[in-house]
């Protein structure tokens, strides 16, 4: 089964899917590998690997280390066209549809597409939408684009629908790493009601309760990353998985 189809099946069965983001800059490959094991044991449905800015040269090594222990899909979440390797199962083929920087709309994609074809991993076309989060994030700074205002769900809806009409398979509403505020529930709800493709929400989601609200608003997938670092991370992993997999908590 293709990774995309597998993700949809998981979200349907569990109510929503839980994706854990692993940043190669934050840990050594062996430590990231340990985190990957903990994440999937806690209930993560897929592991995302990538970052907006790579300060090290261990991307390939990290993806390989994660893939060696993974029993769930390993998906590249690329911050640049350089983040492509054969050890992953798939890659989010992102187009920053909320911006007007042609490099991130199509330029980077032209560079990375032949590399993706050569290594043979599955591309999952994704409309990437940055949402104002209370402070400038790495993704916003590095892409040199403006995020969609938090109080303007109509703008987000129009961009998401354009992504769908362009043939993209997912819409990713992103507050950004280290966001002060997550994507508003109302924006998630209005976008999810307006498009027929699944919505991913990430950035600034610090509690399982917040994650659950995103799912109840219509998110099919929720991403967490920074909040899992440090003490208590493994406990939080389980709590996030339980909050996101709401169907599993329903009485039979």
Steps between C-alpha positions, in 0.01 A plus 500: 500500500625850419599713798228756422231232489635348820479837677140550388407153624659569839320835535169338413548217747626711791319829441822681407867423447788600726824608330817561703760738356867416555749780427853384403644821650361433847664164575768258391372220269514243780290724727253565220479125447408454867235769465360324193466175694328678788265684265375193319469300822285782638272492196643731233365411155793641301834668561586826326869587460623844398544862599493854368874547546759222511804604704655154472585255222320204652164505322555177305653330803205601716236380251685170464520457879127564534413267211700216658266488800176625346189286484295800377561712189804730499413818311735784412369844598742703289620846586699520177551306173811344657291298742441196279635150560420138421462381860154653544171351382353826375544876488251781548538674163430846638394809310477813716167615359449768764803693375585680181864395487531303173797307638279326754197475275676316214874571487610265778258237372664499155836443667383220730262313267774319300676409826179353642445299183860372507487379862155347448307627801132595488422872452189626679398834348420738785376859503700666777334797670679712761271654761586797723613364836584801717868509414718452194577130448791335321279399208374855457848652517668245274223513236485881500119489489214642702279260697123513473353715782355294784167680483452450125371144447349597165850562361613160626192335346567653159864388504406150612240467226752619240738230623227239460412621150868485406486129582673498838414214736538675836473848649744579780407791731827593669551740788871416493761357731506691828172675424354711779147399398375200300272525200160618630234232535255709298742520207553124512124444506423733211780366280411135574133569417592682179734249332470129438867411552640421847631781719823472702556743789834566669697758696442630852295200615626456855237290676298189415185703565604747230568213260157353572334833424673512162368154420149591611525809277567278200874431483570152360862509616676682784876560520703558813874553531669745737264435788629143528858604571633474855361324802150359479515458124412131498202552729379783276534276193248255645265775609511668158433169325201430725359850449535484122378141459157588637320211330707249694376656823134452402310212665426210267 
